[in-house]
Amino acid sequence: MNKRVVLLSFFLAFTIPLFAREKTDVIVMRNGDRMTGQIKALDSGVLSVSFDYIDGTTSVEWSKVAHLESNQLFIVKTQDGTIYTGTLKTPETPAGQPVKIQVVENPEKEVVLDRSKVVGLTETSEKLWQRFNGQISWGSIYSKGNEAVQYNLGSQAEYLRERWNAGANFSSNFSFSSGKSASTRNDLQLNFTRLLRWDNYFYSGLNDFLQSSQQGIRRQTTLGGGIGRYLKNTNHANIAVLGGLAWQNTDYQPSAIQVGTQNLAAALIAANVNLFKFSKTNLSVTATLFPAISEPGRVRFNANAAYYVKLFRNLKWNISFYGNWDNRPPSGFSGSDYGSSSGLNWTFGNK
């Protein structure tokens, strides 16, 4: 555990300066307030801005922005799923008319969008390190009464480009109490998503590695992919569904009943829901269903949920839930593993 902390501290100290640039972007609010700083991102209806004279990142309500201007490259996402890349400025808008955002890719190519239709801004660059976003969470519990110890560690990183993104998620849970065997669960998820030409449609691939002592799983490898669609994509909610195929290889721990390795071909049905409230709370729920094709009647189901409350700057408090279920596990093995935890969460990158 100490080695992880040292490596994490080194990583943060090394990467934080890589996201710095001059704070010369202009933001004008509807009440006339004018600010000069660095626009970092628009996400969940919150425009994140940093200033030379304010420590940390400040959250600005997107619906109250009247004008902005930046020579930095941004990836701009709209409600219908269209993606643009360019610098930003706001053309003159007659009183009472919707605010417009002008995305300038080059002097010959520009597009004007209604501010209300813009749901995401992500700072980008030709430099590799400035395309990463991510977060780290941790928490622990100790009880002297029954000598119980529990900790959880999680991390997430995302690499963004104009029409595609790749990400990695890792979570680790450990619990131990006097008189009982220690319980461990480790899960590494890799994913890739690319937008299609049709509005709000995308294709996605996933690779998951799971270890669960509760279910007797030494290693479960999942490989799958499919076509998805964003059902809702606004500054208050993001809802997406996906359908496809998957293959699972599960290696069970040695037991009185020799099971060995099982292979399973399955359909893949997934849903992802994110709900936001300006700079306060964020609810994220992901669920994946695997109805078996090679073993009809068998179903596996995974779910993850997290609720975040902002404390200050990039620090949040969160409570999370995870669960894995199998309606036909091998004889003598548990069909479920689930739990919850709470702790602190810190985001890095262009947010």
HUQUI-V778977 format. One record per helix or strand of 2 or more residues. SS is the DSSP state (hx for helix, st for strand). FROM is the first residue (numbers start at 0). LEN is the number of residues. If there is no record, write none. Layout:
ss/from/len
SS/FROM/LEN
SS/FROM/LEN
This chain:
ss/from/len
hx/1/18
st/24/5
st/33/10
st/45/6
st/53/8
hx/61/3
st/64/14
st/82/7
st/99/7
st/108/6
hx/114/3
st/117/6
hx/127/4
st/131/12
st/147/13
st/163/13
st/182/13
st/200/12
st/216/17
st/236/16
st/260/17
st/280/12
st/298/14
st/314/12
st/335/14
